């Protein structure tokens, strides 16, 4: 996405055959690129796109980000952004969350048929499926993948996963 924009190409040049794009964040030791913020460019390049704005409770979202990669993601974001504390990072994430939802809703106000909002903690998957009948979605294909709440791993595996999250090589861009 970033390379396409820099070269003046459509956002998804080279992968237009894909039906769904999600989790569009790219983060490394030097920068964070959040492709979710490119909704204007996506709609410019692909005017018939249906935009799925899925969200959940803001505090839950922030807690999840803080725990992602056993805390490595948050530490990396603090370094990249030059922040001195987790509290500063959380404040920025809250402001970005609020601004993103407001910007998407405002931008899509004149095309409500192309905006599908889905509150993942509250809305049943059947409601999303009903809004997107052309895609042949089925409720049995949806579950909660990656959720770690309530799951207890052996101590040695927790330590290994934490070490790997903080020490694995990351792409340099």
C-alpha positions in Angstrom: 0.0 0.0 0.0 2.7 2.4 1.0 4.9 1.7 -2.0 1.9 1.9 -4.4 0.9 5.4 -3.0 4.5 6.6 -3.2 4.7 5.5 -6.9 1.3 7.1 -7.7 -0.4 3.8 -8.3 -3.8 2.7 -6.9 -3.6 1.6 -3.2 -4.1 -2.1 -4.0 -2.2 -2.3 -7.3 -1.0 -5.8 -7.8 -3.5 -7.4 -5.4 -6.8 -6.2 -6.8 -8.1 -9.7 -7.0 -8.3 -9.9 -3.2 -11.9 -9.6 -1.9 -11.1 -8.6 1.7 -8.3 -6.6 3.3 -7.9 -6.3 7.1 -5.5 -5.5 9.9 -3.6 -3.1 7.7 -0.9 -2.0 10.1 2.8 -2.4 9.5 5.1 -1.7 12.3 8.8 -2.1 12.6 11.7 -0.6 14.6 11.6 2.7 12.7 8.0 3.5 11.8 4.4 2.5 11.9 2.2 2.5 8.8 -1.5 2.2 9.4 -3.2 1.4 6.2 -6.6 1.7 7.9 -6.2 5.5 7.6 -6.2 5.2 3.8 -9.9 4.8 3.5 -10.2 8.0 1.4 -7.6 6.8 -1.0 -9.1 3.4 -1.2 -12.5 4.8 -2.0 -10.9 7.2 -4.6 -9.2 4.3 -6.3 -12.0 1.7 -5.8 -15.2 3.8 -5.7 -17.5 0.8 -5.3 -15.7 -0.5 -2.2 -17.7 -1.5 0.9 -15.9 -0.2 3.9 -16.2 -2.4 7.0 -15.7 -0.3 10.1 -15.3 -2.9 12.9 -14.6 -1.7 16.4 -14.9 -2.6 20.0 -14.8 -1.0 23.4 -11.9 1.5 23.3 -10.5 0.3 26.7 -10.5 -3.3 25.6 -8.8 -2.3 22.3 -6.1 -0.5 24.1 -5.6 -3.3 26.6 -5.2 -5.7 23.7 -2.6 -3.5 22.0 -0.7 -3.3 25.2 -0.6 -7.1 25.5 0.1 -7.7 21.8 3.4 -9.6 21.4 3.8 -9.8 25.2 4.1 -6.0 25.4 6.6 -5.7 22.6 4.3 -3.9 20.2 3.6 -1.2 22.8 7.2 -0.8 23.7 8.2 -0.5 20.0 5.4 2.1 19.4 6.7 4.1 22.4 10.2 4.1 20.9 9.1 4.9 17.3 6.9 7.8 18.6 9.5 9.1 21.0 7.2 8.7 24.0 8.3 8.4 27.6 5.5 6.4 29.1 2.8 3.9 28.4 0.3 6.5 29.6 1.4 8.8 26.8 1.0 6.1 24.3 -2.5 5.1 25.5 -3.5 8.8 25.3 -2.4 9.0 21.7 -4.1 5.7 20.9 -7.3 7.0 22.4 -7.1 10.2 20.4 -6.3 8.3 17.2 -9.2 5.8 17.8 -11.7 8.7 18.3 -10.4 10.6 15.3 -10.4 7.6 13.0 -14.0 6.6 13.8 -15.2 10.2 13.4 -13.3 10.7 10.1 -14.6 7.5 8.6 -18.2 8.2 9.6 -17.9 11.8 8.3 -16.4 10.8 5.0 -18.9 8.0 4.5 -22.0 10.1 5.5 -23.0 10.7 1.9 -22.6 7.0 1.0 -24.2 5.1 3.9 -24.8 2.0 1.7 -21.0 1.6 1.4 -20.3 1.7 5.1 -20.9 -1.3 7.3 -20.3 -0.8 11.0 -19.8 -3.8 13.2 -19.2 -3.6 16.9 -17.3 -6.9 17.5 -18.1 -7.1 21.2 -21.8 -6.6 20.8 -23.1 -7.2 17.3 -23.9 -10.8 16.3 -22.1 -12.2 13.2 -25.4 -12.8 11.6 -26.0 -9.1 11.4 -22.8 -8.6 9.4 -23.6 -11.6 7.2 -27.1 -10.1 6.5 -25.5 -6.8 5.4 -23.2 -8.5 3.0 -25.3 -11.2 1.2 -23.4 -11.1 -2.0 -20.3 -12.6 -0.4 -21.8 -15.9 0.7 -20.6 -15.6 4.3 -21.6 -18.3 6.8 -21.7 -18.0 10.6 -19.8 -21.2 11.2 -16.8 -19.7 9.6 -16.4 -17.1 12.3 -15.0 -17.5 15.7 -12.7 -15.8 18.1 -9.2 -16.5 16.8 -6.2 -15.3 18.8 -8.0 -14.5 22.0 -5.8 -15.2 25.0 -8.2 -14.2 27.8 -8.6 -17.1 30.2 -6.0 -19.2 28.5 -3.2 -20.5 30.7 0.0 -21.7 29.0 2.8 -23.5 30.9 5.2 -21.1 32.4 8.1 -22.2 30.2 6.0 -21.6 27.1 4.9 -18.1 28.3 8.5 -17.2 28.8 9.6 -18.5 25.4 6.8 -16.6 23.7 7.7 -13.4 25.6 11.4 -13.8 24.7 10.6 -14.4 21.0 8.2 -11.5 20.8 10.9 -9.1 22.1 13.9 -10.6 20.3 12.8 -11.8 16.9 14.2 -10.0 13.9 12.0 -7.4 12.3 12.1 -6.1 8.8 14.0 -2.8 8.4 12.1 -0.4 6.1 
